Amino acid sequence: MSYGVDARELYEALTRYEGPEPYETIVVPWLDRAQGDYRAWLATAAEDGSWWAEKGTEPDGRELVWELYALHRVSDRLLLAFQSPSHGPGSPHPRPLLSEREYLDVFTSLGMTPFEDGDAFDPFLHEIVEVEQADDPYAPIEVTELRWPGLMLGRLLFNRAGVRIRAGVEYAQRGVADRSPLYWTFRRHHRPTVDLSQGWGGNSQWRTGFRLDYRTPAGDRLNVTGDRPIDGSADLYPDHPQNLSPEERLLTPGERRELLRHRCLVRTPEAADALTGSPGWDRELTPFDWRLPERSSRPA
Protein backbone atom coordinates (compact mmCIF):
# COMPACT_ATOMS: atom_id res chain seq x y z
CA MET A 1 0.00 0.00 0.00
CA SER A 2 1.33 3.46 -0.92
CA TYR A 3 1.15 6.44 1.43
CA GLY A 4 2.92 8.94 -0.84
CA VAL A 5 6.32 8.82 0.86
CA ASP A 6 8.61 6.28 2.46
CA ALA A 7 11.57 6.45 4.81
CA ARG A 8 13.96 4.69 2.45
CA GLU A 9 13.51 7.58 0.03
CA LEU A 10 14.42 10.05 2.81
CA TYR A 11 17.41 8.00 3.97
CA GLU A 12 18.88 7.71 0.48
CA ALA A 13 18.29 11.40 -0.26
CA LEU A 14 20.11 12.41 2.94
CA THR A 15 22.97 10.02 2.18
CA ARG A 16 23.48 11.50 -1.30
CA TYR A 17 23.01 15.15 -0.38
CA GLU A 18 26.16 17.32 -0.29
CA GLY A 19 24.64 20.79 -0.13
CA PRO A 20 24.50 23.24 2.79
CA GLU A 21 20.79 23.01 3.71
CA PRO A 22 19.62 19.39 3.98
CA TYR A 23 16.75 20.23 6.32
CA GLU A 24 15.14 22.82 4.08
CA THR A 25 16.04 21.11 0.82
CA ILE A 26 15.39 17.44 1.61
CA VAL A 27 13.55 17.03 4.90
CA VAL A 28 10.87 19.73 4.86
CA PRO A 29 9.42 18.75 1.45
CA TRP A 30 9.41 15.10 2.53
CA LEU A 31 7.63 15.94 5.81
CA ASP A 32 5.05 18.00 3.95
CA ARG A 33 4.14 14.91 1.94
CA ALA A 34 4.25 12.66 5.02
CA GLN A 35 1.36 14.32 6.83
CA GLY A 36 -2.09 12.79 6.68
CA ASP A 37 -2.22 9.15 5.58
CA TYR A 38 1.45 8.34 6.26
CA ARG A 39 1.39 9.78 9.77
CA ALA A 40 -1.90 8.00 10.50
CA TRP A 41 -0.38 4.73 9.25
CA LEU A 42 2.55 5.07 11.67
CA ALA A 43 0.10 5.73 14.51
CA THR A 44 -1.29 2.21 13.98
CA ALA A 45 1.81 0.93 15.82
CA ALA A 46 1.54 3.34 18.76
CA GLU A 47 -0.54 1.06 21.00
CA ASP A 48 0.27 -2.44 22.15
CA GLY A 49 -2.90 -4.02 20.91
CA SER A 50 -3.78 -6.50 18.22
CA TRP A 51 -2.36 -4.74 15.15
CA TRP A 52 0.70 -6.96 14.94
CA ALA A 53 -1.01 -10.22 15.93
CA GLU A 54 -3.77 -9.68 13.38
CA LYS A 55 -1.82 -8.01 10.61
CA GLY A 56 1.71 -9.35 11.01
CA THR A 57 1.28 -11.76 8.11
CA GLU A 58 -0.78 -9.39 5.97
CA PRO A 59 0.73 -6.77 3.64
CA ASP A 60 -0.19 -3.62 5.56
CA GLY A 61 1.04 -4.82 8.96
CA ARG A 62 4.18 -6.43 7.54
CA GLU A 63 5.04 -3.29 5.56
CA LEU A 64 4.53 -1.14 8.64
CA VAL A 65 7.26 -2.95 10.61
CA TRP A 66 9.51 -2.60 7.54
CA GLU A 67 8.72 1.11 7.36
CA LEU A 68 9.45 1.62 11.05
CA TYR A 69 12.81 -0.06 10.49
CA ALA A 70 13.58 2.24 7.55
CA LEU A 71 12.58 5.27 9.61
CA HIS A 72 14.86 4.06 12.41
CA ARG A 73 17.71 3.92 9.90
CA VAL A 74 17.05 7.59 9.13
CA SER A 75 17.41 8.25 12.86
CA ASP A 76 20.64 6.21 13.03
CA ARG A 77 22.09 8.24 10.16
CA LEU A 78 21.19 11.56 11.74
CA LEU A 79 22.48 10.57 15.19
CA LEU A 80 26.03 9.89 13.96
CA ALA A 81 26.95 13.52 14.45
CA PHE A 82 26.07 13.28 18.17
CA GLN A 83 28.53 10.41 18.75
CA SER A 84 32.25 10.38 19.52
CA PRO A 85 34.49 10.06 16.46
CA SER A 86 35.77 6.63 15.58
CA HIS A 87 39.53 6.30 15.39
CA GLY A 88 39.41 3.35 13.03
CA PRO A 89 40.64 3.59 9.41
CA GLY A 90 38.15 4.87 6.88
CA SER A 91 35.80 6.29 9.50
CA PRO A 92 35.84 10.09 9.23
CA HIS A 93 33.55 11.91 11.61
CA PRO A 94 30.41 12.81 9.64
CA ARG A 95 29.43 16.41 9.34
CA PRO A 96 26.16 17.22 11.14
CA LEU A 97 23.28 16.85 8.73
CA LEU A 98 20.71 18.31 11.11
CA SER A 99 20.79 20.16 14.40
CA GLU A 100 19.20 18.53 17.44
CA ARG A 101 16.15 20.78 17.03
CA GLU A 102 15.78 19.77 13.38
CA TYR A 103 16.28 16.11 14.27
CA LEU A 104 13.43 16.32 16.78
CA ASP A 105 11.27 18.24 14.32
CA VAL A 106 11.48 15.33 11.87
CA PHE A 107 10.04 12.82 14.30
CA THR A 108 7.64 15.02 16.27
CA SER A 109 6.10 15.95 12.91
CA LEU A 110 5.38 12.25 12.51
CA GLY A 111 3.59 12.01 15.86
CA MET A 112 6.46 11.03 18.17
CA THR A 113 7.22 12.45 21.61
CA PRO A 114 10.80 13.14 22.78
CA PHE A 115 11.96 12.24 26.27
CA GLU A 116 15.08 12.71 28.40
CA ASP A 117 13.96 11.16 31.70
CA GLY A 118 16.36 12.71 34.18
CA ASP A 119 19.09 10.88 36.07
CA ALA A 120 17.42 7.52 36.72
CA PHE A 121 18.92 4.96 34.35
CA ASP A 122 16.46 2.65 32.61
CA PRO A 123 17.66 0.22 29.90
CA PHE A 124 14.24 0.45 28.24
CA LEU A 125 14.79 4.18 27.70
CA HIS A 126 18.56 4.60 27.72
CA GLU A 127 21.36 3.43 25.44
CA ILE A 128 24.80 3.43 27.08
CA VAL A 129 27.16 5.51 24.95
CA GLU A 130 30.06 5.87 27.36
CA VAL A 131 30.93 4.39 30.76
CA GLU A 132 32.83 6.14 33.52
CA GLN A 133 33.99 3.35 35.80
CA ALA A 134 33.28 4.02 39.48
CA ASP A 135 35.82 2.95 42.10
CA ASP A 136 33.14 1.02 43.99
CA PRO A 137 32.41 -2.09 41.89
CA TYR A 138 28.85 -2.17 43.24
CA ALA A 139 27.98 1.45 42.48
CA PRO A 140 24.65 1.38 40.58
CA ILE A 141 24.31 2.95 37.15
CA GLU A 142 23.86 6.72 37.22
CA VAL A 143 23.21 8.92 34.18
CA THR A 144 25.77 11.74 34.04
CA GLU A 145 25.14 13.22 30.59
CA LEU A 146 22.53 13.11 27.84
CA ARG A 147 24.05 12.75 24.35
CA TRP A 148 20.79 12.67 22.39
CA PRO A 149 17.08 12.53 23.29
CA GLY A 150 14.88 9.46 23.00
CA LEU A 151 11.60 9.13 21.14
CA MET A 152 8.31 7.34 21.80
CA LEU A 153 5.48 6.71 19.35
CA GLY A 154 2.61 6.43 21.78
CA ARG A 155 3.58 3.47 23.97
CA LEU A 156 6.02 2.14 21.39
CA LEU A 157 9.71 2.84 21.94
CA PHE A 158 11.13 4.26 18.71
CA ASN A 159 14.64 5.23 19.82
CA ARG A 160 16.40 5.23 23.18
CA ALA A 161 18.13 8.31 24.56
CA GLY A 162 21.92 8.12 24.35
CA VAL A 163 23.58 8.61 27.74
CA ARG A 164 26.95 8.70 29.43
CA ILE A 165 26.86 6.80 32.71
CA ARG A 166 28.91 6.24 35.85
CA ALA A 167 28.74 2.73 37.31
CA GLY A 168 30.58 0.03 39.18
CA VAL A 169 32.00 -2.82 37.14
CA GLU A 170 29.40 -5.21 38.57
CA TYR A 171 26.68 -3.19 36.81
CA ALA A 172 28.33 -1.90 33.62
CA GLN A 173 31.88 -2.49 32.45
CA ARG A 174 33.75 0.15 30.50
CA GLY A 175 34.77 -1.25 27.11
CA VAL A 176 31.88 -3.74 27.12
CA ALA A 177 28.68 -1.81 27.90
CA ASP A 178 29.79 1.04 25.62
CA ARG A 179 31.85 -0.80 22.95
CA SER A 180 30.47 -4.34 22.51
CA PRO A 181 28.26 -4.96 19.44
CA LEU A 182 24.92 -3.19 19.68
CA TYR A 183 22.07 -5.34 18.36
CA TRP A 184 18.88 -4.15 16.61
CA THR A 185 20.90 -1.17 15.36
CA PHE A 186 22.08 -0.35 11.85
CA ARG A 187 24.96 1.98 12.64
CA ARG A 188 26.81 3.73 15.43
CA HIS A 189 29.96 5.75 14.91
CA HIS A 190 31.81 4.50 17.99
CA ARG A 191 30.94 0.79 18.21
CA PRO A 192 30.03 -2.22 16.05
CA THR A 193 26.37 -2.86 15.35
CA VAL A 194 24.33 -5.86 14.28
CA ASP A 195 20.94 -5.92 12.60
CA LEU A 196 19.24 -8.32 10.23
CA SER A 197 19.66 -6.06 7.18
CA GLN A 198 23.41 -6.49 7.12
CA GLY A 199 24.72 -8.71 4.36
CA TRP A 200 21.61 -8.41 2.18
CA GLY A 201 21.29 -6.68 -1.18
CA GLY A 202 20.15 -3.16 -1.93
CA ASN A 203 16.44 -4.03 -1.92
CA SER A 204 16.31 -7.04 0.40
CA GLN A 205 17.90 -5.16 3.30
CA TRP A 206 14.84 -2.92 3.53
CA ARG A 207 12.66 -5.95 4.33
CA THR A 208 13.93 -5.92 7.91
CA GLY A 209 11.50 -5.81 10.80
CA PHE A 210 11.61 -3.16 13.52
CA ARG A 211 11.92 -4.36 17.11
CA LEU A 212 8.65 -3.65 18.94
CA ASP A 213 9.02 -2.72 22.63
CA TYR A 214 6.02 -1.30 24.49
CA ARG A 215 5.78 0.43 27.86
CA THR A 216 2.31 -0.28 29.19
CA PRO A 217 0.53 0.20 32.53
CA ALA A 218 0.90 -3.55 33.10
CA GLY A 219 4.67 -3.48 32.48
CA ASP A 220 7.20 -3.42 29.68
CA ARG A 221 6.75 -5.77 26.75
CA LEU A 222 10.04 -6.44 24.97
CA ASN A 223 10.46 -7.70 21.43
CA VAL A 224 6.79 -8.62 21.25
CA THR A 225 7.13 -10.44 17.93
CA GLY A 226 9.79 -12.77 19.33
CA ASP A 227 8.90 -16.44 19.19
CA ARG A 228 11.99 -18.20 20.66
CA PRO A 229 12.24 -18.74 24.43
CA ILE A 230 15.24 -16.81 25.75
CA ASP A 231 16.42 -19.85 27.73
CA GLY A 232 15.94 -22.30 24.88
CA SER A 233 13.38 -25.04 24.48
CA ALA A 234 13.53 -28.45 26.15
CA ASP A 235 11.22 -29.71 23.41
CA LEU A 236 13.94 -29.22 20.76
CA TYR A 237 17.30 -30.88 20.37
CA PRO A 238 20.07 -28.58 21.71
CA ASP A 239 21.48 -28.12 18.18
CA HIS A 240 18.11 -27.51 16.54
CA PRO A 241 18.29 -24.29 14.45
CA GLN A 242 15.38 -22.82 16.43
CA ASN A 243 17.10 -23.46 19.76
CA LEU A 244 19.90 -21.47 21.38
CA SER A 245 23.28 -21.64 19.67
CA PRO A 246 26.24 -23.15 21.59
CA GLU A 247 27.57 -19.61 22.24
CA GLU A 248 24.18 -18.41 23.49
CA ARG A 249 23.99 -21.39 25.84
CA LEU A 250 27.34 -20.34 27.31
CA LEU A 251 25.78 -17.05 28.40
CA THR A 252 24.05 -17.20 31.77
CA PRO A 253 20.28 -16.58 31.90
CA GLY A 254 21.05 -13.17 33.45
CA GLU A 255 23.48 -12.30 30.66
CA ARG A 256 20.93 -13.23 28.00
CA ARG A 257 18.35 -11.00 29.69
CA GLU A 258 20.84 -8.13 29.87
CA LEU A 259 21.51 -8.56 26.15
CA LEU A 260 17.80 -8.38 25.38
CA ARG A 261 17.17 -5.36 27.63
CA HIS A 262 20.32 -3.36 26.84
CA ARG A 263 20.65 -4.66 23.26
CA CYS A 264 24.28 -5.40 24.08
CA LEU A 265 26.38 -7.14 26.68
CA VAL A 266 27.17 -4.92 29.64
CA ARG A 267 29.90 -7.01 31.31
CA THR A 268 32.42 -9.64 30.25
CA PRO A 269 30.54 -12.98 30.26
CA GLU A 270 31.34 -15.48 32.95
CA ALA A 271 32.22 -18.02 30.23
CA ALA A 272 34.62 -15.62 28.46
CA ASP A 273 37.43 -18.20 28.33
CA ALA A 274 35.20 -20.79 26.65
CA LEU A 275 33.81 -18.22 24.21
CA THR A 276 37.29 -17.30 22.96
CA GLY A 277 37.19 -20.58 21.06
CA SER A 278 34.56 -19.03 18.77
CA PRO A 279 36.16 -15.92 17.20
CA GLY A 280 33.61 -13.19 16.50
CA TRP A 281 30.98 -14.88 18.67
CA ASP A 282 29.81 -11.54 20.08
CA ARG A 283 28.60 -10.45 16.60
CA GLU A 284 27.01 -13.77 15.71
CA LEU A 285 24.44 -14.11 18.48
CA THR A 286 20.83 -14.26 17.30
CA PRO A 287 18.67 -12.60 19.95
CA PHE A 288 16.30 -11.09 17.38
CA ASP A 289 13.52 -13.60 18.11
CA TRP A 290 14.08 -14.02 21.84
CA ARG A 291 10.99 -13.95 24.02
CA LEU A 292 10.98 -13.49 27.78
CA PRO A 293 8.80 -15.69 29.98
CA GLU A 294 5.48 -14.11 30.90
CA ARG A 295 5.59 -11.34 33.55
CA SER A 296 9.36 -10.98 33.47
CA SER A 297 9.79 -8.07 31.06
CA ARG A 298 10.54 -5.53 33.78
CA PRO A 299 13.92 -5.77 35.51
CA ALA A 300 13.76 -6.78 39.15
Contacts in CASP RR format, 6 or more apart in sequence:
PFRMAT RR
TARGET T0000
AUTHOR 0000-0000-0000
METHOD contacts of the structure
MODEL  1
MSYGVDARELYEALTRYEGPEPYETIVVPWLDRAQGDYRAWLATAAEDGS
WWAEKGTEPDGRELVWELYALHRVSDRLLLAFQSPSHGPGSPHPRPLLSE
REYLDVFTSLGMTPFEDGDAFDPFLHEIVEVEQADDPYAPIEVTELRWPG
LMLGRLLFNRAGVRIRAGVEYAQRGVADRSPLYWTFRRHHRPTVDLSQGW
GGNSQWRTGFRLDYRTPAGDRLNVTGDRPIDGSADLYPDHPQNLSPEERL
LTPGERRELLRHRCLVRTPEAADALTGSPGWDRELTPFDWRLPERSSRPA
1 59 0 8 1.000
1 60 0 8 1.000
1 63 0 8 1.000
3 34 0 8 1.000
3 37 0 8 1.000
3 38 0 8 1.000
3 41 0 8 1.000
4 33 0 8 1.000
4 34 0 8 1.000
4 37 0 8 1.000
4 38 0 8 1.000
5 30 0 8 1.000
5 33 0 8 1.000
5 34 0 8 1.000
5 38 0 8 1.000
6 67 0 8 1.000
6 70 0 8 1.000
7 67 0 8 1.000
7 70 0 8 1.000
7 71 0 8 1.000
7 73 0 8 1.000
7 74 0 8 1.000
8 70 0 8 1.000
8 206 0 8 1.000
9 30 0 8 1.000
10 26 0 8 1.000
10 27 0 8 1.000
10 30 0 8 1.000
10 74 0 8 1.000
11 70 0 8 1.000
11 73 0 8 1.000
11 74 0 8 1.000
11 77 0 8 1.000
13 26 0 8 1.000
13 30 0 8 1.000
14 22 0 8 1.000
14 26 0 8 1.000
14 27 0 8 1.000
14 74 0 8 1.000
14 77 0 8 1.000
14 78 0 8 1.000
14 97 0 8 1.000
15 77 0 8 1.000
17 25 0 8 1.000
17 26 0 8 1.000
17 97 0 8 1.000
19 25 0 8 1.000
22 97 0 8 1.000
22 98 0 8 1.000
23 97 0 8 1.000
23 98 0 8 1.000
23 99 0 8 1.000
23 102 0 8 1.000
23 105 0 8 1.000
27 98 0 8 1.000
27 102 0 8 1.000
27 106 0 8 1.000
31 105 0 8 1.000
31 106 0 8 1.000
31 109 0 8 1.000
31 110 0 8 1.000
34 109 0 8 1.000
34 110 0 8 1.000
35 109 0 8 1.000
38 110 0 8 1.000
39 109 0 8 1.000
39 110 0 8 1.000
39 111 0 8 1.000
41 64 0 8 1.000
41 67 0 8 1.000
42 64 0 8 1.000
42 67 0 8 1.000
42 68 0 8 1.000
42 71 0 8 1.000
42 110 0 8 1.000
42 111 0 8 1.000
42 153 0 8 1.000
43 111 0 8 1.000
43 153 0 8 1.000
44 51 0 8 1.000
44 61 0 8 1.000
44 64 0 8 1.000
45 51 0 8 1.000
45 52 0 8 1.000
45 64 0 8 1.000
45 65 0 8 1.000
45 68 0 8 1.000
45 153 0 8 1.000
45 156 0 8 1.000
45 212 0 8 1.000
46 153 0 8 1.000
46 154 0 8 1.000
46 155 0 8 1.000
46 156 0 8 1.000
47 154 0 8 1.000
47 155 0 8 1.000
47 156 0 8 1.000
48 155 0 8 1.000
48 156 0 8 1.000
48 214 0 8 1.000
48 216 0 8 1.000
48 221 0 8 1.000
48 224 0 8 1.000
51 61 0 8 1.000
51 64 0 8 1.000
52 61 0 8 1.000
52 65 0 8 1.000
52 212 0 8 1.000
52 224 0 8 1.000
52 225 0 8 1.000
55 61 0 8 1.000
55 62 0 8 1.000
55 64 0 8 1.000
56 62 0 8 1.000
56 65 0 8 1.000
56 225 0 8 1.000
65 209 0 8 1.000
65 210 0 8 1.000
65 212 0 8 1.000
65 225 0 8 1.000
66 206 0 8 1.000
66 207 0 8 1.000
66 208 0 8 1.000
66 209 0 8 1.000
66 210 0 8 1.000
68 158 0 8 1.000
68 209 0 8 1.000
68 210 0 8 1.000
69 197 0 8 1.000
69 206 0 8 1.000
69 208 0 8 1.000
69 209 0 8 1.000
69 210 0 8 1.000
70 206 0 8 1.000
71 110 0 8 1.000
71 158 0 8 1.000
72 158 0 8 1.000
72 159 0 8 1.000
72 186 0 8 1.000
72 210 0 8 1.000
73 186 0 8 1.000
73 187 0 8 1.000
73 197 0 8 1.000
74 106 0 8 1.000
75 103 0 8 1.000
75 107 0 8 1.000
75 151 0 8 1.000
75 158 0 8 1.000
75 159 0 8 1.000
76 185 0 8 1.000
76 186 0 8 1.000
76 187 0 8 1.000
76 188 0 8 1.000
77 97 0 8 1.000
77 187 0 8 1.000
78 97 0 8 1.000
78 98 0 8 1.000
78 103 0 8 1.000
78 106 0 8 1.000
79 103 0 8 1.000
79 148 0 8 1.000
79 159 0 8 1.000
80 94 0 8 1.000
80 187 0 8 1.000
80 188 0 8 1.000
80 189 0 8 1.000
81 93 0 8 1.000
81 94 0 8 1.000
81 95 0 8 1.000
81 96 0 8 1.000
81 97 0 8 1.000
81 98 0 8 1.000
82 100 0 8 1.000
82 147 0 8 1.000
82 148 0 8 1.000
83 129 0 8 1.000
83 147 0 8 1.000
83 188 0 8 1.000
83 189 0 8 1.000
83 190 0 8 1.000
84 129 0 8 1.000
84 130 0 8 1.000
84 189 0 8 1.000
84 190 0 8 1.000
85 91 0 8 1.000
85 93 0 8 1.000
85 189 0 8 1.000
85 190 0 8 1.000
86 93 0 8 1.000
86 189 0 8 1.000
86 190 0 8 1.000
91 189 0 8 1.000
93 189 0 8 1.000
94 189 0 8 1.000
98 106 0 8 1.000
100 148 0 8 1.000
100 149 0 8 1.000
103 148 0 8 1.000
104 114 0 8 1.000
104 149 0 8 1.000
107 114 0 8 1.000
107 151 0 8 1.000
107 158 0 8 1.000
108 114 0 8 1.000
110 153 0 8 1.000
111 153 0 8 1.000
112 151 0 8 1.000
112 152 0 8 1.000
112 153 0 8 1.000
112 154 0 8 1.000
112 158 0 8 1.000
113 151 0 8 1.000
113 152 0 8 1.000
113 153 0 8 1.000
113 154 0 8 1.000
114 149 0 8 1.000
114 150 0 8 1.000
114 151 0 8 1.000
115 125 0 8 1.000
115 149 0 8 1.000
115 150 0 8 1.000
115 151 0 8 1.000
115 152 0 8 1.000
115 161 0 8 1.000
116 146 0 8 1.000
116 149 0 8 1.000
116 150 0 8 1.000
116 161 0 8 1.000
117 125 0 8 1.000
117 126 0 8 1.000
117 161 0 8 1.000
118 143 0 8 1.000
118 146 0 8 1.000
119 142 0 8 1.000
119 143 0 8 1.000
120 143 0 8 1.000
121 140 0 8 1.000
121 141 0 8 1.000
121 142 0 8 1.000
121 143 0 8 1.000
121 163 0 8 1.000
121 165 0 8 1.000
123 261 0 8 1.000
123 262 0 8 1.000
123 299 0 8 1.000
124 157 0 8 1.000
124 160 0 8 1.000
124 213 0 8 1.000
124 215 0 8 1.000
124 220 0 8 1.000
124 222 0 8 1.000
124 261 0 8 1.000
125 150 0 8 1.000
125 157 0 8 1.000
125 160 0 8 1.000
125 161 0 8 1.000
126 143 0 8 1.000
126 160 0 8 1.000
126 161 0 8 1.000
126 162 0 8 1.000
126 163 0 8 1.000
126 165 0 8 1.000
127 160 0 8 1.000
127 161 0 8 1.000
127 162 0 8 1.000
127 163 0 8 1.000
127 182 0 8 1.000
127 263 0 8 1.000
128 162 0 8 1.000
128 163 0 8 1.000
128 165 0 8 1.000
128 172 0 8 1.000
128 177 0 8 1.000
128 178 0 8 1.000
128 262 0 8 1.000
128 264 0 8 1.000
128 266 0 8 1.000
129 147 0 8 1.000
129 162 0 8 1.000
129 163 0 8 1.000
129 164 0 8 1.000
129 178 0 8 1.000
129 190 0 8 1.000
130 147 0 8 1.000
130 164 0 8 1.000
130 165 0 8 1.000
130 178 0 8 1.000
131 164 0 8 1.000
131 165 0 8 1.000
131 166 0 8 1.000
131 167 0 8 1.000
131 172 0 8 1.000
131 173 0 8 1.000
131 174 0 8 1.000
131 175 0 8 1.000
131 177 0 8 1.000
131 178 0 8 1.000
132 144 0 8 1.000
132 164 0 8 1.000
132 165 0 8 1.000
132 166 0 8 1.000
132 167 0 8 1.000
132 174 0 8 1.000
133 166 0 8 1.000
133 167 0 8 1.000
133 168 0 8 1.000
133 169 0 8 1.000
133 173 0 8 1.000
133 174 0 8 1.000
134 166 0 8 1.000
134 167 0 8 1.000
134 168 0 8 1.000
134 169 0 8 1.000
136 168 0 8 1.000
137 168 0 8 1.000
137 169 0 8 1.000
137 170 0 8 1.000
138 168 0 8 1.000
138 170 0 8 1.000
138 171 0 8 1.000
139 166 0 8 1.000
139 167 0 8 1.000
139 168 0 8 1.000
139 171 0 8 1.000
140 167 0 8 1.000
140 168 0 8 1.000
140 171 0 8 1.000
141 165 0 8 1.000
141 166 0 8 1.000
141 167 0 8 1.000
141 168 0 8 1.000
141 171 0 8 1.000
141 172 0 8 1.000
142 165 0 8 1.000
142 166 0 8 1.000
142 167 0 8 1.000
143 163 0 8 1.000
143 164 0 8 1.000
143 165 0 8 1.000
144 163 0 8 1.000
144 164 0 8 1.000
144 165 0 8 1.000
144 166 0 8 1.000
145 163 0 8 1.000
145 164 0 8 1.000
146 161 0 8 1.000
146 162 0 8 1.000
146 163 0 8 1.000
147 161 0 8 1.000
147 162 0 8 1.000
147 163 0 8 1.000
147 164 0 8 1.000
148 161 0 8 1.000
148 162 0 8 1.000
149 161 0 8 1.000
150 158 0 8 1.000
150 159 0 8 1.000
150 160 0 8 1.000
150 161 0 8 1.000
150 162 0 8 1.000
151 158 0 8 1.000
151 159 0 8 1.000
152 158 0 8 1.000
152 215 0 8 1.000
155 214 0 8 1.000
155 215 0 8 1.000
155 216 0 8 1.000
156 212 0 8 1.000
156 213 0 8 1.000
156 214 0 8 1.000
157 213 0 8 1.000
157 214 0 8 1.000
157 215 0 8 1.000
165 172 0 8 1.000
165 177 0 8 1.000
167 177 0 8 1.000
169 267 0 8 1.000
170 267 0 8 1.000
171 266 0 8 1.000
171 267 0 8 1.000
172 178 0 8 1.000
172 266 0 8 1.000
172 267 0 8 1.000
173 266 0 8 1.000
173 267 0 8 1.000
173 268 0 8 1.000
176 265 0 8 1.000
176 266 0 8 1.000
176 267 0 8 1.000
176 268 0 8 1.000
177 262 0 8 1.000
177 264 0 8 1.000
177 265 0 8 1.000
177 266 0 8 1.000
177 267 0 8 1.000
178 190 0 8 1.000
178 191 0 8 1.000
179 190 0 8 1.000
179 191 0 8 1.000
180 191 0 8 1.000
180 192 0 8 1.000
180 264 0 8 1.000
180 265 0 8 1.000
180 266 0 8 1.000
180 282 0 8 1.000
181 191 0 8 1.000
181 192 0 8 1.000
181 193 0 8 1.000
181 194 0 8 1.000
181 264 0 8 1.000
181 282 0 8 1.000
181 283 0 8 1.000
182 188 0 8 1.000
182 191 0 8 1.000
182 192 0 8 1.000
182 193 0 8 1.000
182 194 0 8 1.000
182 263 0 8 1.000
182 264 0 8 1.000
183 193 0 8 1.000
183 194 0 8 1.000
183 195 0 8 1.000
183 259 0 8 1.000
183 263 0 8 1.000
183 264 0 8 1.000
183 285 0 8 1.000
183 287 0 8 1.000
183 288 0 8 1.000
184 194 0 8 1.000
184 195 0 8 1.000
184 211 0 8 1.000
184 263 0 8 1.000
184 288 0 8 1.000
185 193 0 8 1.000
185 194 0 8 1.000
185 195 0 8 1.000
185 263 0 8 1.000
186 193 0 8 1.000
186 195 0 8 1.000
186 197 0 8 1.000
186 198 0 8 1.000
187 193 0 8 1.000
192 283 0 8 1.000
194 283 0 8 1.000
194 285 0 8 1.000
195 208 0 8 1.000
196 208 0 8 1.000
196 209 0 8 1.000
196 288 0 8 1.000
197 205 0 8 1.000
197 206 0 8 1.000
197 208 0 8 1.000
198 205 0 8 1.000
199 205 0 8 1.000
200 207 0 8 1.000
200 208 0 8 1.000
211 223 0 8 1.000
211 288 0 8 1.000
212 223 0 8 1.000
212 224 0 8 1.000
212 225 0 8 1.000
213 220 0 8 1.000
213 221 0 8 1.000
213 222 0 8 1.000
213 223 0 8 1.000
213 224 0 8 1.000
214 220 0 8 1.000
214 221 0 8 1.000
214 224 0 8 1.000
219 297 0 8 1.000
219 298 0 8 1.000
220 297 0 8 1.000
220 298 0 8 1.000
221 297 0 8 1.000
222 260 0 8 1.000
222 261 0 8 1.000
222 292 0 8 1.000
222 297 0 8 1.000
223 260 0 8 1.000
223 288 0 8 1.000
223 289 0 8 1.000
223 290 0 8 1.000
223 291 0 8 1.000
223 292 0 8 1.000
225 289 0 8 1.000
226 288 0 8 1.000
226 289 0 8 1.000
226 290 0 8 1.000
226 291 0 8 1.000
227 289 0 8 1.000
227 291 0 8 1.000
228 242 0 8 1.000
228 243 0 8 1.000
228 289 0 8 1.000
228 290 0 8 1.000
228 291 0 8 1.000
229 290 0 8 1.000
229 291 0 8 1.000
229 293 0 8 1.000
230 253 0 8 1.000
230 256 0 8 1.000
230 257 0 8 1.000
230 260 0 8 1.000
230 287 0 8 1.000
230 290 0 8 1.000
230 291 0 8 1.000
230 292 0 8 1.000
230 293 0 8 1.000
231 244 0 8 1.000
231 253 0 8 1.000
231 256 0 8 1.000
231 293 0 8 1.000
232 243 0 8 1.000
232 244 0 8 1.000
233 240 0 8 1.000
233 242 0 8 1.000
233 243 0 8 1.000
236 242 0 8 1.000
236 243 0 8 1.000
237 243 0 8 1.000
238 244 0 8 1.000
238 249 0 8 1.000
239 246 0 8 1.000
245 284 0 8 1.000
245 285 0 8 1.000
245 286 0 8 1.000
246 278 0 8 1.000
247 275 0 8 1.000
247 278 0 8 1.000
247 281 0 8 1.000
247 284 0 8 1.000
247 285 0 8 1.000
248 256 0 8 1.000
248 285 0 8 1.000
248 286 0 8 1.000
248 287 0 8 1.000
250 269 0 8 1.000
250 271 0 8 1.000
250 274 0 8 1.000
250 275 0 8 1.000
251 259 0 8 1.000
251 269 0 8 1.000
251 271 0 8 1.000
252 269 0 8 1.000
252 270 0 8 1.000
252 271 0 8 1.000
255 265 0 8 1.000
255 267 0 8 1.000
255 269 0 8 1.000
255 270 0 8 1.000
256 287 0 8 1.000
256 290 0 8 1.000
257 292 0 8 1.000
258 265 0 8 1.000
258 266 0 8 1.000
258 267 0 8 1.000
259 265 0 8 1.000
259 285 0 8 1.000
259 287 0 8 1.000
260 287 0 8 1.000
260 290 0 8 1.000
260 292 0 8 1.000
261 299 0 8 1.000
265 282 0 8 1.000
269 275 0 8 1.000
275 281 0 8 1.000
275 282 0 8 1.000
278 284 0 8 1.000
END
